Amino acid sequence: MAGFSLRRRFTTPDAANFGAAVRGRDGVHLRRGAGYEWCVRHRGEGIQYSIRELPGIFRRDDIAELAPRQHLVIDSGARHHGQSLARLLGDRGVAHWEYHVDGGESCKSAREFERLCHDILVQARRRDLVVAVGGGAVCDLVRCVAAWLWKGLPLAIVPTTATAYVDAGIGVKGALNRDDAKNCVGVYYPPLLVGLDLALIEGCSRELLCAGLMEILKMALIEGGRFWAAWERLSGEVLATSFQGPGAVDLTRLAITAMLKHLQPNLREHELRRPVDLGHLLVRLLEMEAQLLHGMAVGIDLALMAEYAAVTGQLAEEDRDRIHATIRALGAPIWHELITAERVADAVEATSRQRGGTANLPVPAGIGRVEVHEHVDGRAMREAVLRLRARGLGAGHLTDSQHAGRQG
Ligand SMILES: NC(=O)c1ccc[n+]([C@@H]2O[C@H](COP(=O)([O-])OP(=O)(O)OC[C@H]3O[C@@H](n4cnc5c(N)ncnc54)[C@H](O)[C@@H]3O)[C@@H](O)[C@H]2O)c1
């Protein structure tokens, strides 16, 4: 059987060796070469996997070498990428099957999960590889499917959106939605390999690119320093070039390194006070009701958290203004008309249940400083909603999906 190359400094468990003991130092180990490779290792959790930059991914053997039988789950928005991978596997003599999923939030359903499990089981043998080629929603769905089939089929991920590239694809979480409850069913399941190629993102709409940038902004705000300076210098160029210039390489490397630094010690979220949850209070409201892209919801949420922190006196007004200005500079909204103080209070209540009984709300206390609050000051939040509304209506910007949401 073709195995994962062991010549590299980082040895990721290969498909044949799936479930082998994890050895070596815990942490995120970065190998800088022509492309970056991050190896995430946590012996206590039995988790080790690699995230590797693979420019020209469909002309090289990294995915083909993972297993001789592969099941490709392809996002409808990235069909041509899936077909390129299928062609490559065919050329390399790798047996493969294709499954197609309508990408986007609606695919994270029990129905789609069941359909995919059924279809893959028709062909699959234990230890076959499942490969997700798609955006964050498809990555979430496929991770759940791979984790469940025979209690775990090896998984590889090829992200095709900016959000999947810097966030959804590179951790260990997979999730489905139920009714109007977002991400309430799911798994912690590491891939063998995440193969990164920025070229796959190029065809994304401006809004989808911008949504990915909002996830990067979240990490830049948490980290501050060099990362924030790079964000302010490069984010406009990265959007203008659809992530195809050297600025995108720099900014995505900073984002991935920062994200993994936060994820690695807490892969299964035993600790519920997580700075990386910054900007995720309103995602259910803004994604599932307002139908915004995940990253756009994060951007609005970041704006509200900055406003709230300014009202409570934790964040200087100057820093709040910098955060709002950088979101607006990319043409992203800082406000949505569905937001009311009552809905924010409902979100705090729902989030508290998800975070173990207290709000555990990450709040920016400066550029590069986030504090996690157990409780939310209701009066200050009400004031923040009013102030942000005034500011947001002043901006008057609406995204495509906000227009669609209004018309719907
Ligand atoms: N598991 C995690 O840790 C984690 C982290 C962040 C986000 N997420 C999840 O990720 C999802 C958001 O991901 P997203 O922003 O990638 O959006 P998405 O997955 O919802 O995809 C949005 C649209 O982009 C299309 N698409 C995919 N690749 C494309 C390409 N190359 N060109 C053009 N269109 C393409 C899809 O078909 C879909 O229509 C949410 O469900 C969110 O909850 C998960």
The ligand as a Gaussian input file, in Angstrom:
#p B3LYP/6-31G(d) Opt

LIG

0 1
 N      -15.018000      23.463000      12.441000
 C      -14.522000      24.642000      12.689000
 O      -13.614000      24.787000      13.513000
 C      -15.033000      25.839000      11.946000
 C      -14.360000      27.062000      12.019000
 C      -14.850000      28.143000      11.285000
 C      -15.985000      28.001000      10.491000
 N      -16.622000      26.787000      10.474000
 C      -17.827000      26.617000       9.640000
 O      -17.494000      26.919000       8.297000
 C      -18.676000      27.339000       7.618000
 C      -18.363000      28.577000       6.811000
 O      -17.382000      28.221000       5.852000
 P      -17.144000      29.070000       4.511000
 O      -17.006000      30.504000       4.828000
 O      -16.059000      28.371000       3.820000
 O      -18.511000      28.979000       3.748000
 P      -19.344000      27.711000       3.202000
 O      -18.645000      26.444000       3.432000
 O      -20.705000      27.878000       3.776000
 O      -19.373000      27.962000       1.634000
 C      -19.978000      29.118000       1.109000
 C      -20.200000      28.924000      -0.389000
 O      -18.953000      28.856000      -1.068000
 C      -18.984000      27.811000      -2.029000
 N      -17.601000      27.468000      -2.367000
 C      -16.758000      26.565000      -1.806000
 N      -15.553000      26.616000      -2.402000
 C      -15.624000      27.567000      -3.361000
 C      -14.708000      28.072000      -4.327000
 N      -13.436000      27.669000      -4.395000
 N      -15.141000      29.036000      -5.191000
 C      -16.414000      29.509000      -5.114000
 N      -17.322000      29.068000      -4.216000
 C      -16.928000      28.105000      -3.344000
 C      -19.838000      26.768000      -1.385000
 O      -20.391000      25.882000      -2.318000
 C      -20.914000      27.626000      -0.727000
 O      -21.916000      27.908000      -1.647000
 C      -19.731000      27.563000       8.692000
 O      -20.622000      26.483000       8.698000
 C      -18.927000      27.582000       9.971000
 O      -19.696000      27.156000      11.091000
 C      -16.166000      25.719000      11.162000

